[in-house]
């Protein structure tokens, strides 16, 4: 099987994005695939572009999604914090900006940073909405604090995130997680295994 690149689109507010991220890292290693981490904002795709309510705020569907997220986490042996499992929303812009900055300056640390940020909120229930919290997590991943802190204050970061979101929407991505391989989109944490079956079989 030829080595494949998987574009992984996610928002840090999404428990399903976290579940998929935890699973896809190990599976990608097993299948000798690379992951291109692509943070975006669900507010931009779901609320602004699609004009609908956020999933967790949707009557009937929202409570089910939260129940399913907790159930999926248990199924895969993951610990979902009470705070994250309650569906609290927060500003994921600093975390997304940090990942995009790391892709430019520390590509070898991006995967570790993504998982560390996700785990801080999803597992530990500690906030990642502030730049200070994001910088602290990044420092534990080996990223120099002052450089990242300065970058998060740079207006250029907002523009780069906006451009990344525009590219995300142009590819038809709307939900977290979405995985793209060979221009084929797979949406949802329950599609991770199908991604690798698609790669092995060359599609169907």
GIDARA-V815020 format. One record per run of one state. SS is the DSSP state (hx for helix, st for strand, lp for the rest). FROM is the first residue (numbers start at 1). LEN is the number of residues. If there is no record, write none. Layout:
ss->SS from->FROM len->LEN
ss->SS from->FROM len->LEN
This chain:
ss->lp from->1 len->4
ss->st from->5 len->6
ss->lp from->11 len->4
ss->hx from->15 len->16
ss->lp from->31 len->3
ss->st from->34 len->6
ss->lp from->40 len->2
ss->hx from->42 len->8
ss->lp from->50 len->5
ss->hx from->55 len->3
ss->lp from->58 len->3
ss->hx from->61 len->15
ss->lp from->76 len->6
ss->hx from->82 len->4
ss->lp from->86 len->7
ss->hx from->93 len->13
ss->lp from->106 len->1
ss->hx from->107 len->16
ss->lp from->123 len->8
ss->hx from->131 len->10
ss->lp from->141 len->4
ss->hx from->145 len->8
ss->lp from->153 len->2
ss->hx from->155 len->16
ss->lp from->171 len->7
ss->st from->178 len->4
ss->lp from->182 len->2
ss->st from->184 len->4
ss->lp from->188 len->1
ss->hx from->189 len->13
ss->lp from->202 len->3
